[in-house]
Amino acid sequence: MTDLRGLIRLYRLELDEKQRVLAGLYNREDQLRTDAARLEDEIKAEQQTAQANFEVSFGYARFAQAALNRRTQIARAISHVQSEVAAATEELAEAFQELKRYELAQEERERQEKQKQRHKENELLDETAAIGFRRRQQEEESGER
C-alpha cells in the first residue's frame, strides 16, 4: 500500500498557509476598524474645534467632506475584507476536511498493516507450535517402539 504521509505533510503545509492568510485578513479588518474609530475621533475633535472657533468653522466643511469620503472608503474596505474572510474561512474548512480525509485513510492503512503483521506472526507461531507438536509425537512414537 502506498504511504500517504508525504501527501498529509503537503496538506498540512497548505492548511498552515491558509491559516496565515486568514489571520492576515483578520488583522487587516482590525486595522481598518481602528482607522474608522480614529477617523470618528478626529471628526468629533474637529466638530468641537469648529464650534469653539468661528474662523476654523469655514475650513470644517472641506474636512467634513474629506472625512465622509474616507469613512466610505474604510467601510467599503471593511466589507471587502469581510467577504475575503468568508472565502478564506471556507477554503480553510475545505483544506481541513481534505487533510482529515487523508489522515484517516493513512490511519486505516496503518491499522490494516498492523493487523496483517499480527496475522503473519500468529501464523508463524502456529506453525512453530505445530512443528513442536509433530516432533513430540514422533519422539513419543519412537520411544514406544
DOBA-850343 format. One record per residue (C-alpha): x, y, z; residue in one letter. Coordinates in steps of 0.001 Angstrom, whole numbers, padded with zeros to 6 digits, always signed. Layout:
REM DOBA-850343
XYZA
...
//
This chain:
REM DOBA-850343
+000000+000000+000000M
+001148+003491-000683T
+002125+005768+002144D
+000146+009000+002415L
+002486+010750+004867R
+004052+012926+002175G
+000636+013966+000949L
-000505+014614+004512I
+002548+016801+005119R
+001745+018742+001941L
-001852+019295+003021Y
-000715+020386+006495R
+001546+022994+004904L
-001339+024138+002733E
-003603+024315+005784L
-000989+026353+007679D
-000688+028766+004763E
-004459+029218+004613K
-004495+029876+008368Q
-001801+032537+007933R
-003794+034177+005131V
-006926+034181+007289L
-005017+035639+010238A
-003672+038378+007949G
-007189+039188+006791L
-008415+039403+010382Y
-005506+041718+011186N
-006370+043866+008170R
-010005+044068+009291E
-008935+045040+012811D
-006637+047740+011385Q
-009468+049138+009268L
-011793+049201+012275R
-009094+051009+014245T
-008731+053505+011401D
-012508+054023+011370A
-012568+054654+015114A
-009637+057067+014821R
-011434+058909+012000L
-014577+059215+014133E
-012463+060658+016940D
-010923+063174+014517E
-014366+064179+013261I
-015608+064775+016804K
-012494+066769+017680A
-012837+068930+014544E
-016524+069493+015258Q
-015718+070701+018741Q
-012937+072923+017423T
-015217+074353+014720A
-017939+075059+017272Q
-015479+076744+019599A
-013784+078928+016955N
-015801+080658+014232F
-012800+081162+011939E
-011971+077471+011953V
-015557+076596+011074S
-015009+077809+007470F
-012471+075059+006845G
-014555+072436+008573Y
-016751+071856+005509A
-013774+070630+003463R
-012562+068489+006340F
-016043+067025+006817A
-016333+066158+003113Q
-012903+064500+003088A
-013740+062661+006327A
-017015+061376+004873L
-015174+060160+001777N
-012581+058449+003951R
-015334+056877+006098R
-016962+055499+002946T
-013637+054108+001704Q
-012978+052443+005034I
-016489+050947+005122A
-016002+049544+001603R
-012605+048163+002543A
-014067+046501+005657I
-016850+044992+003582S
-014333+043731+001026H
-012107+042225+003723V
-015132+040558+005343Q
-016010+038867+002059S
-012366+037766+001720E
-012509+036422+005296V
-015636+034423+004438A
-013972+032959+001345A
-010740+032226+003210A
-012681+030566+006038T
-014439+028330+003537E
-011128+027436+001871E
-009647+026685+005285L
-012547+024389+006158A
-012187+022549+002839E
-008434+022170+003322A
-009012+020841+006840F
-011548+018301+005561Q
-009144+017162+002855E
-006324+016805+005375L
-008561+014821+007721K
-009623+012553+004865R
-006005+011652+004110Y
-005104+011293+007791E
-007996+008893+008338L
-007050+006929+005223A
-003451+006678+006476Q
-004622+005561+009911E
-006790+002870+008295E
-003874+001697+006170R
-001621+001531+009219E
-004300-000380+011141R
-004668-002871+008298Q
-000893-003253+008054E
-000645-003953+011802K
-003462-006457+011503Q
-001667-008228+008638K
+001551-008246+010670Q
-000237-009754+013688R
-001834-012351+011426H
+001583-013308+009987K
+003059-013519+013479E
+000175-015737+014609N
+000642-017989+011583E
+004347-018253+012355L
+003635-019081+015997L
+001021-021638+014933D
+003489-023219+012521E
+006172-023306+015216T
+003742-024916+017650A
+002646-027456+015021A
+006271-028408+014280I
+006932-028807+018003G
+003814-030933+018387F
+004832-033188+015471R
+008316-033608+016927R
+006930-034600+020300R
+004565-037063+018634Q
+007412-038559+016645Q
+009574-038786+019770E
+006742-040459+021647E
+006172-042912+018779E
+009856-043712+018513S
+010101-044047+022301G
+007240-046562+022385E
+008857-048831+019827R
//
